Amino acid sequence: MAQAGSGGKEPWNDETKNKFEGKSRSEYFDPCHEAAQRSIKCLHRNQGDRTMCSDYFEAYRNCKKQWIERRREQKRKEGALF
């Protein structure tokens, strides 16, 4: 099976922070898009069998969790509320 992880790439770094803060309010930005795409491709390869793709789903959940935690931490440092 292919590697399900995000390659060690931090989802919330200076580059993604600048992209997120520079977008318009109506624009959607997801630094975990690559992990989401890998999980969708896995579903297609395995005819929708979710059990075959659990590693990919876990990688996506971990990426989103890390991203949200880093955003909250950054907001706390800036003194802003969510």
N, C-alpha and C positions, 0 to 999 in steps of 0.2 A: 504494500500500500504506500502511496505517496506521503510525504511529510505533511502533517495537518497544521503544524505551527505557523506562525507569522514570520518565520525567519529571524526571530530575535529583534525585529523592528519595533520600536516603541511607538504606540499609536498616538500618544500626545507628546509631541516634541515641538521645537520652535517652528519648524516648517508647517506642521498641521495646525498649530495654534494660530499662526499668521493667516493661513487659508481660512480657518474657521471664523476668525474675527474680521476678516476682510470681505466675507461674503455678504450678500444682501439678506435681509431677514427671511425672505420667501425662498431662498436657495437652500437646498439640503446638502450637507457635507457629512460624510462618514469616513473617519480614518481607518475603519475596520472593513472597508469595502472589499479588499482583497480576500480576507477570510470568509466573507459572506459569499463571494463568487466561487471560491473553492468548495464550499459546502453545497451550493446549488449544482455545480458541475458533478460533484459526487452523487447527488440524487439522480441526476440524469443518467450517469454511467450505470447506476444500480437500479434502474427502473423504479425509483421512488422508495426503495427500501431504506428507511431511516436508520435501522440498526447498523447498516454497513457504513454509515457516515457519522457515527457518534463522535469520533475524534475531531472531525471538522467542525461539528456543532459546538463542541467543547472549546475549541480554539477561538471560535467567534465569540462565544460568551465570555471567555477570559479577556479577549481584546476589548470588548465593550465595557466590561467591569473595570479594567485598568484605565481606560479612557475616561470614564465617568469619575472615577476616584481622583485622577490627576486634575481634571477640570475643577472638581470641588476644592481640592487642595489649592489650586491656583487662585480661585475666587476668594478663599479664606485669606490667602496672603495679600490679596489686593483690597480686602475689606469689603467686598461686594457680596450681596445676597443672591441666591439662585433665583 
